[in-house]
């Protein structure tokens, strides 16, 4: 899973809005926006965002 996809999925969990994850047409539209948000947040939270995304990747890879 790439950084943008992981960021989008974390964002969906945190906001409760998952239409941009579940609808492939929306995902195409929102992916560049999510990538820009991720880059902007990295500029401010460079020490906190990567561990959050990595923790999500770890949890998302586990089958419940």
Secondary structure, 3 states (H helix, E strand, C coil): CCHHHHHHHHHHHHHCCCHHHHCHHHHHHHHHHHHHHHHHHHHHCCCCHHHHHHHHHHHHCCCC
